[in-house]
């Protein structure tokens, strides 16, 4: 598959360095995501709570052959030194697989997330991926995709992030001391 990564949002605002055509593709992808996601468990995250204004970068990954959006995902500014990758990650229906097919592969082989990481490394000291379902997935992905995540670490406990009771499993890259910036009980 031939893909292109469009950094639609930079520092919380639309990236006007993109061509009008590319901006139209990105806007249409966001519109499609809001409609498609209506029955998803986290549907409000892709509509009411998309939080593009909090994104250091929000990308649309595009299939150049079929002229369709593949996924949308963000690198969300969380604190002075921390950034959350896979924020508001949405995989468009045409590119979804069954849960037992390629569980540890993404259709872009994680290229979009590592594109954002590379472009933000001079700004943030710690990057993390979190899930409300705990950290067992992170343990498995580290093992199954050591080619990409060997330098990442899985935090052994759940962390309370942003608000009270929001317990998340966390896998991170960078200096662990900055994890404390995520806690609501600093």
C-alpha angles and dihedrals in degrees: 000000000000110000138182125201115218115196093212097171124037120181091348098307136089113276102241091185087079117092120260088250092053092046089052090052090051094047091049091049091053090048091049091048092054091052098041095047096057092106097039121111091242097037094136089060090064097046121016096024104032089128097197089164088067095052120109083195131356115189137196112207110209134201103227094194098051096029093231136125111253102187144342122216141159146211102221122206105234105167140340092287105020136077129183116220122202089036112162089357110183126179112202115237095247089063101043121115132194115277093253094052116087096334091169096042127077120207089248093041088242091296093136095053093047090047088057093043091052092049094048103040092099090056106042132048097200133035123189144179116210136189132190090220096070132256105290091098089055092052090052096045091050088054097042097040102035086141087074107020105038091114094047122093131211114226106232097223135042114267126217103231128193099332138033113278095015097127115182138179109233137203114185146184121205136025112355093207089077092063087086088068089069096057122102087209099057 
